[in-house]
Amino acid sequence: MLTIHTKLVEAMLAQARKDHPIETCGVIAGPEGSNLPLRLIPMRNAAKSQTFFKFDPEEQLRVWRQMEARGEEAIVIYHSHTKGPAYPSRTDVQFALEPQSHYIIIPTDPIYGEEISSFRIVDGMVTEERIRLMNSYNPEWELSMVA
């Protein structure tokens, strides 16, 4: 199960709406080994596609190095689907290389609503998981949205 703050979900939805009709993408980092998403990092879709997302390799390297330096990992990797349901495509599964991460998909086609879905993708196996939304975290945990 993914436990996530509503402000992070709202930020992902806003980014997906803004980037539509191009698929949006990004990462939510958190302390290594914690399973606690805290720091939203919007990223650029280098593919500039309505049906596919690809992190810009230089940006991805910079973000992953920054997470490592801060003792963080990618708790959530997210992207939108502009023309289909919130379920991983074959390409999504092929490029899911972070087995510890939750993969969130945000539908932006009105036919599919705006309800996000979360998945674990390990060795090509897709497992949908429940999402627990929180309105507050422990005060020691600091949420942040990177611009």
Secondary structure, DSSP 4 states (H G I P E B T S, - for coil): -EEEEHHHHHHHHHHHHHHTTSPPEEEEEEETTS----EEEEE-BTT--SS---B-HHHHHHHHHHHHHTTEEEEEEEEEESSS-SS--HHHHHT---TTSEEEEEE-SGGG-S--EEEEEETTEEEEE-EEEES---TTSPPEE--
